[in-house]
Amino acid sequence: MSDEPKRVGLTGVTASQLDELLEHMNPEAGEEGVRLIKIDLYNLAVALGIKNAVNPPYLSDKSNTVFRVNELDPDKVLFTVIETSNALLPNTSIYSYIERLAEHGINEFYKAYQLTGELPLESYFND
């Protein structure tokens, strides 16, 4: 296992997409409410990527470190799932892979939102 980052994030474009999705989903939320929903969407994107065995490309421009790892994955559940899934090449950072899954998933959420004006949450949970 390689050294793990202390913070995880997204590219600037995807971070903006996530903010736009949050505005749509919860326009009245205060700062703490938005932060909690942001973590939930980030985790949902990662979980769907794991479920669908996605292997997204490395992030070329991770300019927005959104979360500290210990707040995103306090019990190391995501870390353990990835570590035991054999989805990574040796010496690959688990949290860097988690970032890639989040980036991919949030982009997919945003595309769905652009097409329909909403997230197809039912389809995510009914497969």
C-alpha positions in Angstrom: 0.0 0.0 0.0 1.3 3.4 -0.9 1.1 6.5 1.3 -2.4 7.7 1.7 -3.4 11.4 1.3 -4.9 13.2 4.3 -7.4 15.0 2.1 -9.6 14.0 -0.9 -11.2 16.1 -3.5 -12.3 16.7 -7.0 -11.3 18.6 -10.0 -12.5 22.2 -10.1 -15.1 21.5 -12.8 -16.6 18.6 -10.9 -16.5 20.5 -7.6 -18.6 23.2 -9.3 -21.0 20.6 -10.6 -21.4 19.2 -7.1 -22.2 22.6 -5.7 -24.8 23.1 -8.5 -26.4 19.8 -7.6 -26.5 20.7 -4.0 -28.1 24.0 -4.7 -30.9 22.2 -6.6 -31.3 19.5 -4.0 -31.3 21.6 -0.9 -31.5 25.4 -1.6 -32.5 26.3 2.0 -29.8 24.4 3.8 -27.3 26.2 5.9 -23.6 25.6 5.5 -23.5 22.5 7.8 -26.5 21.0 5.9 -24.8 21.5 2.6 -21.6 19.9 3.9 -23.4 16.8 5.1 -25.2 16.4 1.8 -21.9 16.9 -0.1 -20.4 14.1 1.9 -23.4 11.9 1.2 -23.3 12.5 -2.5 -19.5 12.0 -2.6 -20.0 8.7 -0.7 -22.9 7.7 -3.0 -20.7 8.3 -6.0 -18.0 6.1 -4.6 -20.4 3.3 -3.6 -22.0 3.2 -7.0 -18.5 3.1 -8.6 -17.6 0.2 -6.4 -20.9 -1.6 -7.1 -20.5 -1.1 -10.9 -16.7 -2.0 -10.9 -15.8 1.4 -12.4 -12.1 2.1 -13.0 -12.0 5.8 -13.9 -8.8 7.5 -15.1 -6.5 9.4 -12.7 -7.5 13.0 -12.0 -5.3 15.4 -14.0 -6.3 18.5 -12.1 -7.3 17.9 -8.5 -7.5 21.5 -7.5 -10.3 21.2 -4.9 -9.5 19.1 -1.8 -13.0 19.0 -0.4 -12.7 16.7 2.7 -10.3 15.5 5.2 -10.1 11.7 5.0 -11.0 11.3 8.7 -14.3 13.2 8.2 -15.2 11.4 4.9 -14.4 7.9 6.1 -14.1 8.1 9.9 -14.5 4.4 10.4 -12.4 3.5 7.3 -15.3 1.6 5.8 -14.6 2.9 2.3 -10.9 2.1 2.7 -11.6 -1.5 3.9 -14.1 -2.2 1.0 -11.6 -1.0 -1.6 -8.7 -2.8 0.1 -10.5 -6.1 0.2 -12.0 -5.8 -3.3 -8.7 -6.5 -5.2 -9.7 -3.6 -7.5 -6.4 -1.8 -7.3 -2.9 -2.4 -8.6 -0.2 -2.8 -6.0 1.2 0.4 -4.5 -1.9 2.4 -5.5 -3.4 4.8 -3.1 -6.8 3.7 -1.9 -8.0 7.2 -1.3 -6.8 8.4 -4.6 -8.9 5.6 -6.2 -11.9 6.8 -4.0 -11.4 10.3 -5.4 -11.5 8.9 -8.9 -14.7 7.0 -8.2 -16.3 10.2 -6.7 -15.2 12.3 -9.7 -16.7 9.8 -12.1 -19.9 9.4 -10.1 -20.5 13.1 -9.6 -20.0 13.7 -13.3 -22.6 11.0 -14.0 -25.0 12.6 -11.4 -24.5 16.0 -13.1 -25.2 14.5 -16.6 -28.4 13.0 -15.4 -29.4 16.2 -13.7 -28.8 18.2 -16.9 -30.9 15.8 -18.9 -33.9 15.4 -16.6 -33.6 18.1 -13.9 -33.3 15.6 -11.2 -31.2 12.7 -10.0 -32.5 9.2 -10.8 -32.1 8.0 -7.2 -34.6 5.2 -7.5 -32.5 3.6 -10.3 -29.4 3.7 -8.2 -31.0 1.8 -5.4 -33.2 -0.6 -7.4 -30.5 -2.3 -9.5 
